[in-house]
Amino acid sequence: MTVAAYGVADLPVPVYMRAMRLRTDIFVSALLRRVFAKGDFAAVERKGAEEAGAIFIRQHFRDGLETVFGPAPQSVFSEETSGDRLFEARLIRQQPDKVRDMLDRERRFDPDLWIIELEADDLGDIVPVADERQNPL
């Protein structure tokens, strides 16, 4: 990334000008408010590290199935979007036992993660999902 937009080409961007990621606790709080504003339900199932914990989102459906969204891989980020939080679907419309097993494995790997439960049929613009076409791998 260069500061060409500021009239100086090919100079590295200073650290203070790079996008910073929003703290996890603030992101989760904003996510919950957006869900409630739509009239849906959300809850924090497991609270992780406030500053930089990974976030997993369990979407419950009326038929009892669940979808899990986890952090998108770094390969979908560009230098301009490096401060954003993007998610990808890890399990789609699966039984709750399978979802629980997957989240237990993730928890053993990363004890600082957050698990957020949503009861919403359509996440729409609430959860920023990475476009599968962006991932070059």
C-alpha positions in Angstrom: 0.0 0.0 0.0 1.3 3.4 -0.9 0.2 6.9 -0.1 -0.3 7.8 -3.8 -3.8 9.1 -2.9 -2.1 11.8 -1.0 0.1 12.9 -3.9 3.2 11.0 -2.8 3.7 7.9 -4.9 5.5 4.7 -3.8 6.0 5.6 -0.2 4.9 3.0 2.4 1.8 4.0 4.4 2.6 4.9 7.9 1.2 2.7 10.6 -1.1 5.4 11.9 -2.8 5.6 8.5 -3.6 1.9 8.2 -7.0 0.5 9.0 -7.4 -0.7 12.5 -9.7 -3.5 13.5 -12.5 -2.7 15.8 -12.2 -4.4 19.2 -14.2 -7.7 19.4 -16.4 -6.6 22.3 -17.4 -3.4 20.5 -18.1 -5.4 17.3 -20.2 -7.9 19.1 -22.2 -5.2 20.9 -22.9 -3.5 17.6 -23.9 -6.8 16.0 -26.4 -7.6 18.8 -27.9 -4.1 18.5 -28.4 -4.5 14.8 -30.1 -7.9 15.3 -32.4 -6.5 17.9 -33.2 -3.5 15.7 -34.5 -5.9 13.1 -36.7 -7.6 15.7 -34.7 -10.8 15.8 -33.0 -12.4 18.8 -29.3 -12.7 19.6 -27.2 -13.7 22.6 -23.6 -14.2 23.6 -23.1 -17.9 24.2 -19.5 -17.6 25.0 -17.5 -14.5 25.7 -13.8 -14.5 24.6 -11.0 -12.1 24.6 -12.3 -8.5 24.5 -9.6 -7.1 22.3 -9.1 -9.6 19.6 -11.0 -12.8 20.1 -12.2 -14.7 17.0 -16.0 -14.6 16.5 -18.2 -17.6 15.5 -21.9 -17.0 14.8 -24.5 -19.7 15.2 -27.6 -19.0 13.1 -30.7 -20.9 14.4 -33.5 -21.7 12.0 -37.1 -22.5 12.9 -36.7 -26.1 11.7 -34.0 -26.8 14.3 -31.1 -26.7 11.9 -28.1 -24.3 12.3 -25.5 -22.5 10.2 -22.2 -21.5 11.6 -20.1 -18.6 10.3 -16.5 -18.2 11.3 -13.7 -15.8 10.5 -12.9 -15.6 6.8 -9.3 -16.6 5.8 -6.7 -13.9 5.4 -6.6 -14.6 1.6 -9.9 -12.8 1.0 -8.6 -9.5 2.5 -6.8 -6.8 0.6 -4.6 -4.1 2.1 -7.7 -1.7 2.0 -10.0 -4.2 3.8 -7.4 -5.6 6.3 -9.2 -3.8 9.2 -12.6 -5.3 8.4 -14.2 -8.4 9.9 -15.5 -10.8 7.3 -17.1 -14.2 7.9 -17.5 -17.4 5.9 -20.0 -20.2 6.3 -18.4 -23.2 8.0 -21.4 -25.4 8.3 -24.7 -24.8 6.5 -28.1 -26.0 7.9 -26.7 -28.9 10.0 -28.0 -30.6 13.1 -27.2 -28.9 16.4 -25.0 -31.8 17.6 -22.7 -31.5 14.6 -22.5 -27.7 15.1 -21.7 -28.2 18.8 -18.9 -30.7 18.0 -17.3 -28.3 15.5 -17.5 -25.4 18.0 -16.0 -27.6 20.7 -13.0 -28.4 18.5 -12.6 -24.7 17.7 -12.8 -23.8 21.4 -10.0 -26.3 22.2 -7.8 -24.7 19.5 -8.6 -21.1 20.5 -9.9 -20.6 24.1 -10.4 -16.8 23.5 -13.1 -17.2 20.8 -16.6 -15.7 21.1 -19.8 -17.6 20.1 -22.8 -15.5 19.2 -26.2 -17.1 18.7 -28.7 -15.5 16.3 -32.3 -16.4 15.7 -32.9 -14.8 12.4 -34.0 -16.2 9.1 -32.1 -13.7 7.0 -28.8 -12.2 8.1 -28.8 -9.8 5.1 -26.4 -7.0 5.8 -26.0 -7.8 9.5 -23.1 -10.3 9.2 -20.5 -9.3 6.6 -19.9 -12.5 4.6 -16.9 -12.8 2.3 -17.7 -13.4 -1.3 -16.5 -16.9 -2.2 -15.2 -15.5 -5.6 -12.7 -13.2 -3.7 -10.7 -16.2 -2.3 -8.0 -17.0 -4.9 -7.2 -20.4 -3.3 
